Amino acid sequence: MDVIYGAVYMRLMIGHAPLDAEFADAHINYVYHLLGVNNS
């Protein structure tokens, strides 16, 4: 769960980068990659 929510909370607390659709897509693709899920 930390892999999913950690990046989101860091962006909310520190504000170093936006929480936008581009981040959401990239982050979910990364989590899928870590889990071995084919996201095609």
C-alpha positions in Angstrom: 0.0 0.0 0.0 2.9 2.4 0.7 4.0 2.1 -3.0 0.6 3.4 -4.1 -0.1 6.1 -1.5 3.4 7.2 -0.6 4.0 9.1 -3.8 0.6 10.7 -3.6 1.0 11.9 0.0 4.5 13.2 -0.6 3.2 15.3 -3.5 0.4 16.6 -1.3 2.6 17.4 1.7 5.7 18.8 0.0 4.0 20.1 -3.2 7.1 19.5 -5.4 5.1 18.2 -8.3 1.4 18.3 -9.4 -1.1 15.5 -8.8 -2.5 15.4 -12.4 -3.7 12.8 -14.9 -0.1 12.3 -16.3 1.2 11.5 -12.8 -1.7 9.1 -12.1 -1.2 7.2 -15.4 2.5 6.9 -14.9 2.2 5.9 -11.3 -0.4 3.2 -11.9 1.6 1.8 -14.8 4.7 1.6 -12.5 2.7 -0.2 -9.8 1.3 -2.6 -12.4 4.9 -3.2 -13.6 6.0 -4.0 -10.0 3.2 -6.5 -9.6 3.9 -8.1 -13.0 0.5 -7.1 -14.5 0.3 -6.6 -18.2 -1.4 -3.2 -18.7 -1.9 -3.4 -22.4 
